[in-house]
Structure formats: C-alpha cells, structure tokens
Amino acid sequence: MAVGSSPQRPPGAAPPRVADPPARRWTLLWAGLLALVLLPFAWGHRYDWRTAKGLEPEWIARTLAHGHGFSFRGDQRWLLPPADRNTYSPTAWQEPVNPLLLGAAFRIGGASYYGKLLAVALQTLVLFATSVLLYLFGRRLFDEWTGRLASLMLLVQPHVHYLVFGTFMTATLAGFAVLVIAAAFVRCLVGVTPARALGTGAAVGGAMLTSAATAAFFPIGLVLALRGGGGGRLAWGKAALYVLGMGLVLSPWVVRNYLVFGGFVPTRSGIGQIVYVGNPVLAETFVPGLRACPSSPGPWWTARSATEAVLHARDEEVWRGSLGNKGYDCIEELNPPGFVGMNEVQRDRTYLREAVAFIKDHPALTARLTGAKAVAYFFTGWPIYLKLITAAAGVGLFLARKRPAALILAAMIALYAIPYVISLPYHFRYRYPIEPLLVLLAGFCAVTAARWALTLRRRPAGTL
C-alpha cells in the first residue's frame, strides 16, 4: 500500500468513529471543577444528616429495613384510622424507587445513624451526576458556556442544598430522572430507532416510579415516536415499542398494587387526597360562606385572596397541617357507603371523586385558585434568586423558541407543573425536578446576553 493511502471501506460500511480527546478532557476537567464546587457545600452541611428527615419515604424505608415490606407502621398510616404501632399496613402512598433505596441504606448502615449518612452520600452523588449530565446536555443543546453556567447554577442554590443534605425526599432522584428523559426526547428529534423507542419508554417508566408527575411526559414521547418513526405502520410500531418499554418497567409495581389493593395504581396513591385539600378545603379559607363540608363551622384559618391562601399553605407548617386534618374530617362526615371498610387506594379515590365534584360545581373559583397556584409554583413567594432563574428561563425560552429541543423543554416544564397546580404546590421539592431545565434555559439567556454585551462593546463608535 502506498504511503498516505488508506484502506477501502466495504460498500455501506459506517465511517470509523473519530475520538475527540479534547472534548473528553474538558468534560473530565469540568466534572472535577463541579466536584470542587460541591465539596465545600457538603462540608458545610456535614452534620445535617444526623437530623435529616424524610417523612413518608423514611417511614416506609424503616419498615422495609426491618423486613415488614412496603408498608406504614400502624400509627403512621395515611387515610386510615391509627392502629397499634406494632402492626403494619401495606401502602402505595409513595413511588417505590426512593423508599427502596433509602430502605437499602438503612438495612446496610442502620436506620438511626450510618444508614442516614449513606443515604445523604447517595443523594450527594446523584446531585453531582445531575450537574455533570446538565453540563453535557447544555453543551450539546446550546453551547459549552451554557452547559457550564447551568451546571454551576444548579449546584450553588441553598434550597438544593437543603434537599440533598437535610432531607430524604424523592426530589433529588426525580431531578436526575427528568434530565435523563429530556436528553432521551431530544435524541428522538434526529430519528427514532426501535431500540431508542423502547429505551425512551423505559426511561419514562422508570421516572414515573420515582416521581408520579413525570407521567405527564408520556404524550411527548408518544408524539416523538410517531413523528420520527418513519411514517405509516413503522411509526405506529415504534410508538407501540415506546409504550411497551414503559409498561415493562411499570408492570411489577402495578401488579403488586393490584394484588394488594385490588385496583390499578401505576405510580402512587394519595393524589386524590391532595387534590381535595388543594381545592374545596383551601378554597373555603378565602371565600366567605363557602364550606368544604356541609356542617363545617368554617375554616381553621382565613386568607384575603387565593394567592395568600396558597402561600400560607406553603409557608406555615401548622396551617398546612390543619388543611389535611380538615379534609379528613370532611370525608368522614360525608361517610360514603362502605367507607369504613375501604383500603388506602379506595379511600383516596373517594377524595378524588369529591374534589372533581367540587371542581365541576365551581369552575370559575377553581380557575382562579389554579392560576394562583401556577404563579406560586414558579414565582410568588420564592427567594429572589429563584425568581430571577424563572424570569431568565422565560427569556431563554423566547430566545430559543425556534429550536425544537427548547420547545420540548418548555413542554416538560409546563406538564410537570400541572399535577401540583391542580393539587397544591406545598414545597420547593415539588419544583426541584424541573429545576435543571429551568437553569439550563436561564443559563442560555445569560450567555446570550453576555455575548450581545461583548459584541456591542467591541463595535466601533458611531456604528449601528
């Protein structure tokens, strides 16, 4: 073979993959920098794990660690009358992934000491992985600087530190899952192979077992499978594979819930209860004369507007707890047929039926309340830095509006918020799973603005 010549590739063979050492080197360097950024925050919160609380996920994890299955202790169960603390009631009150991981940590290290440390360490690794994935995704979707800025913006937020170092909630895992789904959806824009359709469905199914709100992403993947599937029967076949992938992941949990509760529960129960509390029970606090239940003496506290009621429910722990108690009292007063013998899932559906009936009877009031919740979910009542992130994300979306990938992010943000806007956006952990998408759009806004400013500064005087 002559010097400088190259072997001939067989017809139809794919070109050889060319390695990109500089890109890999930059990825490793930036990942190392992100670890250095995260380290002082972790050190500053190094004792928080001792007092970290996880509420329902932690309660379930403790029963798992002690060999009592996915259940609540008798004196901690929801929607059912309290029972002896030495009894256990099967539950579907939480999505399974977080309690199972937390239960494994408690099983290994104990539920009172090293198990907590192990759980916080796992959450810290998940946050680090989320920041690295956010950098890679931002670099691919927009540019290098957007990926860098977005990953840093996520790591330095005090609210994020509290979630990771001070609680055992689902949000940290859900944020990573949402970002994985976003990357999978964006890949579908360049074409949907059978394997990609199946894998994307499996990713959505896995995310649903982490956060029920990600079920709202299902139609996005379905549309992408049909749009990029090649048309005709081929497209419908890939859409079927997408549904199959999701179903295969969900099926063990769905079957378990059917066998235990006799009903279809794809993710979790408890949705009916929070929708009921977030509509008739919350509405009576700011609408004079309205009663959540017929013989009620009135709300336990009052507000001057829908916005004020939502913020009170989010910021005042005692007032928030009173809403749940009032909801229990109202449903027990209604005492629908067979209520006493109902299990957790059946009781939750009773709450949902009553909430839907209220929404149908008061559409204008529900619309006003929903609007207040939507503003509170994204903007009202948050610290200034979260408000700035939301505003910058809106501007970033406008700047990137012609990019299909940016529209996918916008659809994911809007759809994920819907369950909380319909029910009640209690905590930051309800917003955090879409925080990586918000900071990505906000980072694009900031980088674009910086480039415009540099361009104007370098432009010769007197030019337009």
ABEGO torsion letter per residue (X at the ends): XBBGBBBBBBBGBBBBBBBBAAAAAAAAAAAAAAAAAAAAAAAAAAAAAAABBAEAAAAAAAAAAAGAEBBBBAAABBGBBBBBAABBBBBAABBAAAAAAAAAAAAAAEAABAAAAAAAAAAAAAAAAAAAAAAAAAAAABBAAAAAAAAAAAAABAAAAAAAAABBBAAAAAAAAAAAAAAAAAAAAAEBBAAAAAAAAAAAAAAAAABAAAAAAAAAAAAAAAAAAGEEAAAAAAAAAAAAAAAAAAAAAAAAAAAAAGBBBAABBGAAAAAAAABAAAAAAABBGBBABAABAEBABBBABAAAAAAAAAABAAAAAAAAAAAAAAAAAAGBBGAAABBAAAAAAAAAAAAAAAAAABAAAAAAAAAAAAAAAAABGBBAAAAAAAAAAAAAAAAAAABAAAAAAAAAAAAAAAAAAABBBABAAAAAAAAAAAAAAAAAAAAAAAAAAAAAAABBBGBX
